[in-house]
Amino acid sequence: MASELRLIVVDPLDGQLERAFARLEELERRWSRFLATSDISRINTAAGVAVRVDDSTLTLVATMVEAWRDTAGAYDPTVLPALVANGYAASRDAAHHRTVLPPGATVDGADPARIALDAVQRTVSIPVGMALDPGGMGKGLAADLVVAELLAGGAAGALCCIGGDLSMAGRPPAPDGWFIAVERPDPADGTLVTLAVSGGGVATSSVRSRRWMHAGTEQHHLIDPRTGRAAQTDLAAVTVIARSGWQAEAHATAALLRGGDGAIALLHGHGLSGIAVHLDGTVSATDDLAGVRALHPMGAVPCTSA
């Protein structure tokens, strides 16, 4: 996931923190597109053939397809060939870890509806020419899974933050909720607002993070599935509060692609809360957040796109 990890656990039992970090490392090994031995890489290189995978990977791929449907295709797990073509083949944290695509992998005609899952045989199959990338979805879902496992294991409350994608549930450390600091699109500019969240997921999608130069042009990691190119939008970042980390991630991407004219209406339509920061610095928010004031309590967990 190439991201900083942060866990807050309320009244953990012995060994829970260590097991949670080990679980996150396990999910990284299974889901990373930068590791040749991961389930995701094996699915991609064996396109056209059913690949036996871990139960967590079945959950991941099913969730990716669900997110694609829920966002009407704005989140698309098949844009990996476009990312690689635009110069994002190597991990940011370990350049020797690289994405290797099978010959002919392309975004043209890729249809997530054709991804086949067999829960009995525990297999995933994708059509020849398709390649999957969990992207931020993997971070959000991994946080959801670890939080659920911590509570099931006896913790009173838990928050998991993976590169700014957060999931939280149970009893928070403070009576007012889990304090989440929404950073400005350029984190060096400080915190935009701090929210008290009772539970669920929070994620930010931004065109200001994960930028690089390729073929003389500055690129970013948000691919517009309609064009197969880096998205053109008048928004710098969108932060979404949803029922889970993966939903927040998917709809933050969808809202950012929708642009300033439709991002907030899109969130309203899905019953979600969120904040959109325009390229000119102006801020829009869903009705329930329109009057939120900037509060900065100690210990707030940062939410920024990484």
For each residue, the residues with C-beta under 8 A, 3 or more apart:
1: 24 27 28 31 32 138 139 142 162 163
2: 32 34 91 92 93 94 163
3: 139 162 163 164 165 306
4: 161 162 163 306
5: 21 24 160 161 162
6: 159 160 161 162 301
7: 17 20 21 146 158 159 160 161
8: 158 159 173 178 301
9: 12 16 17 20 150 155 157 158 159
10: 155 156 157 158 170 171 172 173
11: 155 156 157 171
12: 9 16 17 150 154 155
13: 16 153 154 155
14:
15: 18 19
16: 9 12 13 19 20 150 153 154 155
17: 7 9 12 20 21
18: 15 21 22
19: 15 16 22 23 153
20: 7 9 16 17 23 24 146 149 150 158 160
21: 5 7 17 18 24 25
22: 18 19 25 26
23: 19 20 26 27 145 146 149
24: 1 5 20 21 27 28 142 146 160 162
25: 21 22 28 29
26: 22 23 29 30 56
27: 1 23 24 30 31 56 138 142 145
28: 1 24 25 31 32 35 142
29: 25 26 32 35 37 38
30: 26 27 38 39 40 53 54 56 57
31: 1 27 28 38 39 40 56 57 60 134 138 142
32: 1 2 28 29 35 38 40 41 91 97
33: 38 40 41 44 80 99 132 133 134
34: 2 90 91 94 97 98 99
35: 28 29 32 38 41 97
36: 41 45 100
37: 29 41 42
38: 29 30 31 32 33 35 41 42
39: 30 31 42 43 51 53 54 57 124
40: 30 31 32 33 43 44 57 132 133 134
41: 32 33 35 36 37 38 44 45 99 100
42: 37 38 39 45 46 51 53
43: 39 40 46 47 51 53 61 124 125 126 132
44: 33 40 41 47 80 101 102 105 126 130 131 132
45: 36 41 42 100 102
46: 42 43 49 51
47: 43 44 102 105 126 127 128 129 130 131
48: 125 126 127 128
49: 46 125
50: 116 118 121 123 124 125
51: 39 42 43 46 123 124 125
52: 121 122 123
53: 30 39 42 43 57 58 61 122 123 124
54: 30 39 57 58 122
55: 58 59 122
56: 26 27 30 31 59 60 145
57: 30 31 39 40 53 54 60 61 124
58: 53 54 55 61 62 117 119 122 124
59: 55 56 62 63 141 145
60: 31 56 57 63 64 134 137 138 141
61: 43 53 57 58 64 65 77 115 117 124 132
62: 58 59 65 66 117
63: 59 60 66 67 137 141 246
64: 60 61 67 68 77 112 115 132 134 137
65: 61 62 68 69 77 112 113 115 117
66: 62 63 69 70
67: 63 64 70 71 75 77 137 246 247 249 250
68: 64 65 71 73 75 76 77 112
69: 65 66 72
70: 66 67 75 247 250 251 270
71: 67 68 74 75 250 251 253 254
72: 69 254
73: 68 76 225
74: 71 225 250 253 254 257 258
75: 67 68 70 71 137 249 250 253 254
76: 68 73 79 110 112 223 225
77: 61 64 65 67 68 112 132 133 134 135 137
78: 107 110 111 112 130 131 132 133 225
79: 76 82 83 107 133 223 225 228
80: 33 44 83 84 99 101 105 131 132 133
81: 84 85 101 105 106 107 131
82: 79 85 86 107 223 228 229
83: 79 80 86 88 89 99 133 221 223
84: 80 81 87 88 89 99 101
85: 81 82
86: 82 83 214 219 223 229 230
87: 84 212 213 214 215 219
88: 83 84 210 212 219 221
89: 83 84 98 99
90: 34 94 95 96 97 98 99
91: 2 32 34 94 95 97 98
92: 2 210
93: 2 97
94: 2 34 90 91 97
95: 90 91 98
96: 90
97: 32 34 35 90 91 93 94
98: 34 89 90 91 95
99: 33 34 41 80 83 84 89 90
100: 36 41 45
101: 44 80 81 84 105 131
102: 44 45 47 105 131
103:
104: 128 129
105: 44 47 80 81 101 102 129 130 131
106: 81 109 110 129
107: 78 79 81 82 110 223 225 228
108: 129 228
109: 106 129
110: 76 78 106 107 127 129 130
111: 78 114 127
112: 64 65 68 76 77 78 115
113: 65
114: 111 126 127 130
115: 61 64 65 112 124 125 126 130 132
116: 50 123 124 125 126
117: 58 61 62 65 123 124
118: 50 121 122 123 124 125
119: 58 122
120:
121: 50 52 118
122: 52 53 54 55 58 118 119
123: 50 51 52 53 116 117 118
124: 39 43 50 51 53 57 58 61 115 116 117 118
125: 43 48 49 50 51 115 116 118
126: 43 44 47 48 114 115 116 130 131 132
127: 47 48 110 111 114 130
128: 47 48 104
129: 47 104 105 106 108 109 110
130: 44 47 78 105 110 114 115 126 127
131: 44 47 78 80 81 101 102 105 126
132: 33 40 43 44 61 64 77 78 80 115 126
133: 33 40 77 78 79 80 83
134: 31 33 40 60 64 77 137 138 141
135: 77 138 221
136: 139 140 165 203 205 249 252 253 305
137: 60 63 64 67 75 77 134 140 141 246 249 250
138: 1 27 31 60 134 135 141 142
139: 1 3 136 142 143 162 163 165 245 249
140: 136 137 143 144 162 165 167 201 203 244 245 246 247 248 249 250
141: 59 60 63 134 137 138 144 145 244 245 246
142: 1 24 27 28 31 138 139 145 146 160 162
143: 139 140 146 147 160 161 162 165 166 167 201 245
144: 140 141 147 148 167 201 244 245 246
145: 23 27 56 59 141 142 148 149
146: 7 20 23 24 142 143 149 150 158 160 167
147: 143 144 150 151 158 159 160 167 168 169 170
148: 144 145 151 152 169
149: 20 23 145 146 152 153
150: 9 12 16 20 146 147 153 155 158 160
151: 147 148 154 155 157 158 169 170
152: 148 149
153: 13 16 19 149 150
154: 12 13 16 151
155: 9 10 11 12 13 16 150 151 158 170
156: 10 11 170 171
157: 9 10 11 151 168 169 170 171 172 173
158: 7 8 9 10 20 146 147 150 151 155 168 169 170
159: 6 7 8 9 147 166 167 168 172 178 301
160: 5 6 7 20 24 142 143 146 147 150 166 167 168 245
161: 4 5 6 7 143 164 165 166 301 302 303
162: 1 3 4 5 6 24 139 140 142 143 165 166
163: 1 2 3 4 139 305 306
164: 3 161 203 204 302 303 304 305 306
165: 3 136 139 140 143 161 162 201 202 203 245 248 249 303
166: 143 159 160 161 162 180 201 202 203 245 248 301 303
167: 140 143 144 146 147 159 160 200 201 244 245
168: 147 157 158 159 160 172 178 197 199 200 201
169: 147 148 151 157 158 199 200
170: 10 147 151 155 156 157 158 199
171: 10 11 156 157
172: 10 157 159 168 175 176 177 178 198
173: 8 10 157 178 299
174: 177 178 179 196 297
175: 172
176: 172 179 196
177: 172 174 196 197 198
178: 8 159 168 172 173 174 196 197 198 199 301
179: 174 176 194 195 196 197 297 299 300 301
180: 166 194 195 196 197 202 300 301 302 303
181: 191 193 194 296 300 301 302 303
182: 191 192 193 194 195 202 204 239 275 303 304
183: 187 189 190 191 192 204 302 303 304
184: 187 189 190 191 192 237 277
185: 189 206 207 208 236 237 277
186: 189 208
187: 183 184 190 302 304
188:
189: 183 184 185 186
190: 183 184 187
191: 181 182 183 184 194 294 296 300 302
192: 182 183 184 275 277 283 294
193: 181 182 275 292 293 294 295
194: 179 180 181 182 191 294 295 296 297 300
195: 179 180 182 202 241 289 292
196: 174 176 177 178 179 180
197: 168 177 178 179 180 200 202 241
198: 172 177 178
199: 168 169 170 178
200: 167 168 169 197 241 242 243 244 248
201: 140 143 144 165 166 167 168 241 242 243 244 245 246 247 248 249
202: 165 166 180 182 195 197 239 240 241 242 245 248 303
203: 136 140 164 165 166 239 240 242 245 248 249 252 303 305
204: 164 182 183 237 238 239 240 252 303 304 305
205: 136 222 237 238 240 249 252 253 255 256 305
206: 185 209 222 236 237 238 256 304 305
207: 185 220 222 230 231 233 235 236 237 256
208: 185 186 211 220 236 237 305
209: 206 220 221 304 305 306
210: 88 92 220 221 305 306
211: 208 218 219 220 221
212: 87 88 218 219
213: 87 216 217 218 219
214: 86 87 217 219
215: 87
216: 213
217: 213 214
218: 211 212 213
219: 86 87 88 211 212 213 214 230
220: 207 208 209 210 211 230 231
221: 83 88 135 209 210 211
222: 205 206 207 230 231 233 253 256 257
223: 76 79 82 83 86 107 228 229 230 231
224: 227 228 229 230 231 232 257
225: 73 74 76 78 79 107 228
226:
227: 224 231
228: 79 82 107 108 223 224 225
229: 82 86 223 224
230: 86 207 219 220 222 223 224
231: 207 220 222 223 224 227 256 257
232: 224
233: 207 222 256 257 259 260
234: 259 260 278 279
235: 207 238 255 256 259 260 263 276 277 278 279
236: 185 206 207 208 277 278 279
237: 184 185 204 205 206 207 208 256 276 277 305
238: 204 205 206 235 252 255 256 263 274 275 276 277
239: 182 202 203 204 252 274 275 303
240: 202 203 204 205 247 248 249 251 252 255 267 272 273 274
241: 195 197 200 201 202 248 272 273 274
242: 200 201 202 203 245 247 248 251 272 273
243: 200 201 247
244: 140 141 144 167 200 201 247 248
245: 139 140 141 143 144 160 165 166 167 201 202 203 242 248 249
246: 63 67 137 140 141 144 201 249 250
247: 67 70 140 201 240 242 243 244 250 251 272
248: 140 165 166 200 201 202 203 240 241 242 244 245 251 252 272
249: 67 75 136 137 139 140 165 201 203 205 240 245 246 252 253
250: 67 70 71 74 75 137 140 246 247 253 254
251: 70 71 240 242 247 248 254 255 266 267 270 272 274
252: 136 203 204 205 238 239 240 248 249 255 256 274
253: 71 74 75 136 205 222 249 250 256 257
254: 71 72 74 75 250 251 257 258 266
255: 205 235 238 240 251 252 258 263 264 266 267 274 276
256: 205 206 207 222 231 233 235 237 238 252 253 259 263 276
257: 74 222 224 231 233 253 254
258: 74 254 255 261 262 263 266
259: 233 234 235 256 262 263
260: 233 234 235 263 276 278 284
261: 258
262: 258 259 265 266
263: 235 238 255 256 258 259 260 266 267 274 276 284
264: 255 267 268 274 276 284 285 286
265: 262 268 269
266: 251 254 255 258 262 263 269 270
267: 240 251 255 263 264 270 272 273 274 286
268: 264 265 271 272 286 287
269: 265 266
270: 70 251 266 267
271: 268
272: 240 241 242 247 248 251 267 268 286
273: 240 241 242 267 286 288 289
274: 238 239 240 241 251 252 255 263 264 267 285 286 289
275: 182 192 193 238 239 283 284 285 286 289
276: 235 237 238 255 256 260 263 264 283 284 285
277: 184 185 192 235 236 237 238 281 282 283
278: 234 235 236 260 281 282 283 284
279: 234 235 236
280:
281: 277 278
282: 277 278
283: 192 275 276 277 278
284: 260 263 264 275 276 278
285: 264 274 275 276 289 290 292
286: 264 267 268 272 273 274 275 289 290
287: 268 290
288: 273
289: 195 273 274 275 285 286 292
290: 285 286 287
291:
292: 193 195 285 289
293: 193
294: 191 192 193 194
295: 193 194
296: 181 191 194 300
297: 174 179 194 300
298:
299: 173 179
300: 179 180 181 191 194 296 297
301: 6 8 159 161 166 178 179 180 181
302: 161 164 180 181 183 187 191
303: 161 164 165 166 180 181 182 183 202 203 204 239
304: 164 182 183 187 204 206 209
305: 136 163 164 203 204 205 206 208 209 210 237
306: 3 4 163 164 209 210
